[in-house]
Amino acid sequence: MELDAFADLVSEAIDSLPNEFLERLENVQVDIEEWPTRDELLDAGMKAGDKYRLLGLYHGVPLTQRTSYYMALPDRITIYQRPIEAMVGEDEERIREQVRHTVIHEIAHYYGIDDDRLEELGAY
């Protein structure tokens, strides 16, 4: 899939979120990369060779851990195109679904929801 088409799917996923989530989503930059870097894999607690397993990554301090003195550069969410495509294949609808799932997952981290809680909520 072309990068522009993939970026459109990411934008569509963000725009599909309920307004109450979008209204509180502040100072967050969403990037699209082809593959995670070695350092990003290590930051995610993965091995350097796990590039096919990392679909997205939240970089920042979750809202639940911020104090009133918190001031920083924008938080970042990175969505990795090639691992998503490798996971679901070339079908655009399956890519769209996985992109939306990944975007929601990473935004949940921004709100302080960890992987264990996402699993409890049935997000996996």
GIQUIRA-V810122 format. One record per pair of residues at least 6 apart in sequence whose C-alpha atoms are under 8 Angstrom apart, sorted by the first residue. I is the first residue (numbers start at 0). GAP is how many residues later the second one is. Records with the same first field share a line. If there is no record, write none. Layout:
I->GAP / GAP
This chain:
0->89
5->75
6->25
8->87 / 90 / 91
9->89 / 90 / 93
12->83 / 86 / 87 / 90 / 91
13->86 / 89 / 90
26->46 / 47 / 48
27->46 / 47 / 48 / 49
28->45 / 46 / 47 / 48
29->46 / 47 / 48 / 49
30->45 / 46 / 47 / 48
31->46 / 47 / 48 / 49
32->45 / 46 / 47 / 48
33->46 / 47 / 48 / 49
34->16 / 45 / 46 / 47 / 48
35->15 / 18 / 44
36->14
37->10 / 11
38->9
39->17
40->6 / 7 / 9 / 10 / 13
41->6
43->13
50->32
51->30 / 31 / 32 / 34 / 35
52->30
53->26 / 29
54->24 / 25 / 26 / 28 / 29 / 47
55->21 / 22 / 23 / 24 / 46 / 47 / 50
56->20 / 21 / 22 / 49
57->17 / 18 / 19 / 20 / 48 / 49 / 51 / 52
58->16 / 17 / 18 / 19
59->14 / 15 / 16 / 50
60->14 / 49
61->47 / 48 / 49 / 50
62->47 / 48 / 49
63->47 / 48
64->47
76->29 / 30
78->20 / 23 / 24
83->11 / 14 / 15
84->10
87->6 / 7 / 10
88->6
104->13 / 18
107->6
117->6
